[in-house]
């Protein structure tokens, strides 16, 4: 069987839990986790090449952004949980990701296009690399590994840039951006101490993430407001469970923080399924989240605070929310199974393309 783009995307999603759990181990486990994340990050580049070679499919258009967002959840949330990166840097990054997906849904409903921008593509790569550099800085505070890695990456990129310029007579925006960011990262690594390096890298990641989101906000927010109060309620509902869970994570024992990762990952997946269903002309079941899931989850938090105290209430909220998100995702897949099966047959007939 020939390996196609979707195979790599699915493999990335399936294998992500392995480096995630290794990141909480000893130094050898952490090194293995960093190597695992690096290899899985490379599959994002490889499946992109294969998709451009073989063409794209609706299944690939659903899977790839979901896989990228789950990757970011699995890498950034542990950095907060291990007190490496502050929550105030990571939380707005996830706010941007959930907002953009929902804006895309509104634009799809009104037959408007919300195209993926060049900055958004750079943002995804930067988030992956930035998380790795931050983790590397924390693991090796003497900065030797960080400086060696950035120096090697900068030299390799300079060589690539020279070859491309000799062949094409110009450099693409991506290559120029890569050179600038690598040079900046190296200067920061040489000039600052590890805690300052981590904050600086995090701020750069946050800044570019918000800049890329602003381009979607200009188009998506007016479209949301134009569609009235129901659209605004739906927007708030799409943010409620994952972002509240993330905000409450510092109150949870570290061994249970994986619940937040599960909630965020499932919400990314269900958002993607909801948007795909809309494109396929299927029914919208997001009302279940607004009318049932969110009230039940919030009720568990309020009742827990009243009867058992805040920390126990947060734990109850995360357990209830995890169960509700799993049920909603399963319901999504079950209801849209015919569309999924039709897409699968189409992919099988024409090749497992992206």
Secondary structure, DSSP 8 states (H G I E B T S, - for coil): ----HHHHHHHHHHHHHHHHHHTTS-HHHHHHHHHHHHHHHHHHHHHHHHHHHH---HHHHHHHHHHHHHHHHHHHHHHHHTTSS-HHHHHHHHHHHHHHHHHHHHHHHTT------HHHHHHHHHHHHHHHHHHHHHH-TTSHHHHHHHHHHHHHHHHHHHHHHHHHSS--HHHHHHHHHHHHHHHHHHHS-HHHHHHHHHHHHHHHHHHHHHHHHHHHHHHHHHT-HHHHHHHHHHHHHHHHHHHHGGGS-GGGTHHHHHHHHHHHHHHHHHHHHHHTT----THHIIIIIHHHHHHHHHHHHHHH-HHHHHHHHHHHHHHHHHHHHHHHHHHTHHHHHHHHHHHHHH-S--
